[in-house]
Amino acid sequence: DPKWYKSEPIWVTAERQDVRTASYFWVGSEAPIKGILPSIVKEYDHGFSYEARIDSVMTWLQLPEEIRPHLVMLYFDQPDSDGHKFGPENPELHKTIKYMDGILGKILQGIQELPIADDLNLILVSDHGMTSVGKGQTINISELLPDPKNVRKYFRGPVSLLHLIDKSPGKIAELDEILKSIPHMQAFKYNEIPERFHFQNRNSGDFVLVADEGWIISSDGRAYNSAGTHGYDPAVKNMHGIFYAMGPDIKSNYKISTFENINVYPLICELLQIEPYKDAPDAPEGKLEVLEEILMK
């Protein structure tokens, strides 16, 4: 549903400026955001092997220039899927990471064999990190509330959003005092939600509860069915994603400080030599100056 997306993604910005794009399972690319799809888009099918996906991408990059995509996005669900299943410290996940390292090697080898290899920039990103979920580390929030029936919605996991039925100041104040006394979590009224969460909107609820790393918030006390998860405070280092970039326009052996991944959007615009979408309510918030230092001048 394109209405779910509240900002303009990079492929829409590129396509509006006549730069062809292609997506192999990139999240969101199947939705016609602003009525626009990538020039080439694959409908998600978990059964497609990673090797087959890479082969298709390499074929796209060998198309005649007039129809060749200049931005190609490729998504893999691993190691996220096994990170949830086994947890980040499990040897089984280490096997998955080793396999994915081989997949990355196949991508690099495929690029090196392309006629346009010297003109390609490659960016590797993730949208989050992963941490272990501790056994028995579940906060049964419904047992701790003075009036559970006053809560219309719960969400189970590292974060829980409480939507109240009675939103009177007295009820808010009473609940605020109780929630802030519960150990192993933080509680924020709507107007207290930290800026770093980027989460003040109509879906946030009256309270946002954020568990400490490794803890889970539940409305029924049931154990969490994943050994690993994400969604904690973005200040937690284990929640940080990865960012690697290489190519003719990228400096080699250069390390940068931690940044928010919204800043990848203007970087890609700069690499494609297109104008970022800006000065509009739904414009991406990233700034080129955050990552500009990695670019070759």
Helices and strands as residue ranges (DSSP letters): G 2-4, H 10-16, E 21-24, E 40-42, H 50-60, E 71-74, H 80-86, H 91-112, G 117-119, E 122-125, E 131-132, E 138-140, H 141-144, G 148-150, E 151-153, E 159-164, H 169-179, E 185-189, G 190-192, G 195-197, E 207-211, E 216-218, E 228-229, G 237-239, E 243-246, G 261-263, H 264-272, G 288-290, G 292-294
